Amino acid sequence: MTEATPTPPVGGRIVQRLSKAVDHRRHRLDRWLFAAPLCWWTIRPWMLTSSGHRLATRLRLQEAEHQFGRLLHLRSIFEDIAKHRLPGDFVEFGTYQGFSLAWLHLFRTSVGLGSRRLIGVDSFKGLPTSSTVWHQGQFSDSSVSTVCANLLRYHHLRDLSAVNLHLIEGLFEAPEVRAQLTALTSNIVLAHLDCDLGSSCDAALDLLDRATLAPTAYLAFDDWGCHVDEIPASFERYQARHPELSFEVQATTTYTRYFRCTRIR
Ligand SMILES: C[S@@+](CC[C@H](N)C(=O)[O-])C[C@H]1O[C@@H](n2cnc3c(N)ncnc32)[C@H](O)[C@@H]1O
C-alpha cells in the first residue's frame, strides 16, 4: 500500500506558492537581463567586479552568474599570463558572433599583450550535430563579417588590420583548419573552448598537442557544467591521451571550468 503524501499546512502551502512565484520571476529577470545575446553586449568592463558576481550567485541569476563569472576568470588568466610572462597566443574554439572574442581582445590589450595573436575558429554554420541539449545548426546566425562588425562596434575600432586578429572558418575536424592554425601559431598559451558538444571539444583538443600548445597553458572550458557526457567526458579523454600534461583547476563557476596545464615530461 502506498502512503498518501501529507498535505502541508496552509502556512506551508502559501510559502511554497510564494517561493515558486519568486523562482519564476527570478528566471524571467535572468533571461531578460542576460539570455538575449543583445543584452550580453551591454556588459562593460567596469561592471566586472567580484561583488557583482557574488550578487548574481546569491540571487541565483544563473545566466548573469555565468557571464560575469567567466569574464572575471578569463581576465585573471590574462593577468597571470602577463605577470608570469608566459609566452604564446590566444585561441578561441567556438566564436559565434564574437562576444567572448571581443572580451579576449580587451583583456589581452589591457594587460599589455596586444601584440600577441588572437585567433577565433568557427564553422560559422552552427553546431555540426545534435546531442543532449544541443541541436544541429544551433548558432548558425553568424559569419566572419558579423564577428568583424561586432568587434569594430564594441571596441569603437576603425579597422581590425592593426589588432593581430585572425578568424579561421571551418570545422575543427577539417585538415585545412589544422593547417591554417599551425601556420599562425605553434605556441598557444590560452585556448578558450566554447563549442558546446563533446565531439567538437574532442576535435578542438586534438589541435592542442606538443606542436601547438605552450609548455604552460590555460584550457578554459565553457559549458563544462551543461552536461557531464559532453565537455567533462571530452576533457577526461584528452587527459588520458596526454600523460605528459598535468592539470590544475584554476577557476570554476556553475557552467565553466578553467585549467592551468603544464608539460611535465
Ligand atoms: C555557444 S557558440 C559560441 C559562443 C561564443 N563564444 C560567445 O561567447 O558568444 C558555439 C559555437 O561553436 C561552433 N562550433 C561547434 N562545433 C564546431 C566544430 N566542430 N567546428 C567548428 N565550429 C564549431 C558553432 O558554430 C558555434 O558558433
The ligand as an SDF file (V2000), in Angstrom:
LIG
                    3D

 27 29  0  0  0  0  0  0  0  0999 V2000
   27.9400   28.7330  -27.9670 C   0  0  0  0  0  0  0  0  0  0  0  0
   28.5880   29.2000  -29.5030 S   0  0  0  0  0  0  0  0  0  0  0  0
   29.9970   30.1670  -29.0390 C   0  0  0  0  0  0  0  0  0  0  0  0
   29.6490   31.3880  -28.2460 C   0  0  0  0  0  0  0  0  0  0  0  0
   30.6980   32.4600  -28.2330 C   0  0  0  0  0  0  0  0  0  0  0  0
   31.9810   32.0030  -27.7510 N   0  0  0  0  0  0  0  0  0  0  0  0
   30.1920   33.6140  -27.3910 C   0  0  0  0  0  0  0  0  0  0  0  0
   30.6840   33.8350  -26.2830 O   0  0  0  0  0  0  0  0  0  0  0  0
   29.2570   34.2910  -27.8160 O   0  0  0  0  0  0  0  0  0  0  0  0
   29.3130   27.7110  -30.0970 C   0  0  0  0  0  0  0  0  0  0  0  0
   29.9950   27.8640  -31.4450 C   0  0  0  0  0  0  0  0  0  0  0  0
   30.7980   26.7250  -31.6860 O   0  0  0  0  0  0  0  0  0  0  0  0
   30.8080   26.4540  -33.0740 C   0  0  0  0  0  0  0  0  0  0  0  0
   31.1660   25.0370  -33.2740 N   0  0  0  0  0  0  0  0  0  0  0  0
   30.7220   23.9790  -32.5700 C   0  0  0  0  0  0  0  0  0  0  0  0
   31.2820   22.8510  -33.0020 N   0  0  0  0  0  0  0  0  0  0  0  0
   32.1290   23.1940  -34.0060 C   0  0  0  0  0  0  0  0  0  0  0  0
   33.0300   22.4520  -34.8230 C   0  0  0  0  0  0  0  0  0  0  0  0
   33.1590   21.1300  -34.7090 N   0  0  0  0  0  0  0  0  0  0  0  0
   33.7680   23.1330  -35.7280 N   0  0  0  0  0  0  0  0  0  0  0  0
   33.6390   24.4780  -35.8510 C   0  0  0  0  0  0  0  0  0  0  0  0
   32.8040   25.2260  -35.0970 N   0  0  0  0  0  0  0  0  0  0  0  0
   32.0570   24.5920  -34.1720 C   0  0  0  0  0  0  0  0  0  0  0  0
   29.3990   26.7870  -33.5300 C   0  0  0  0  0  0  0  0  0  0  0  0
   29.3650   27.1110  -34.9080 O   0  0  0  0  0  0  0  0  0  0  0  0
   29.0330   27.9850  -32.6300 C   0  0  0  0  0  0  0  0  0  0  0  0
   29.2360   29.2000  -33.2770 O   0  0  0  0  0  0  0  0  0  0  0  0
  1  2  1  0
  2  3  1  0
  2 10  1  0
  3  4  1  0
  4  5  1  0
  5  6  1  0
  5  7  1  0
  7  8  2  0
  7  9  1  0
 10 11  1  0
 11 12  1  0
 11 26  1  0
 12 13  1  0
 13 14  1  0
 13 24  1  0
 14 15  1  0
 14 23  1  0
 15 16  2  0
 16 17  1  0
 17 18  1  0
 17 23  2  0
 18 19  1  0
 18 20  2  0
 20 21  1  0
 21 22  2  0
 22 23  1  0
 24 25  1  0
 24 26  1  0
 26 27  1  0
M  CHG  2   2   1   9  -1
M  END
$$$$
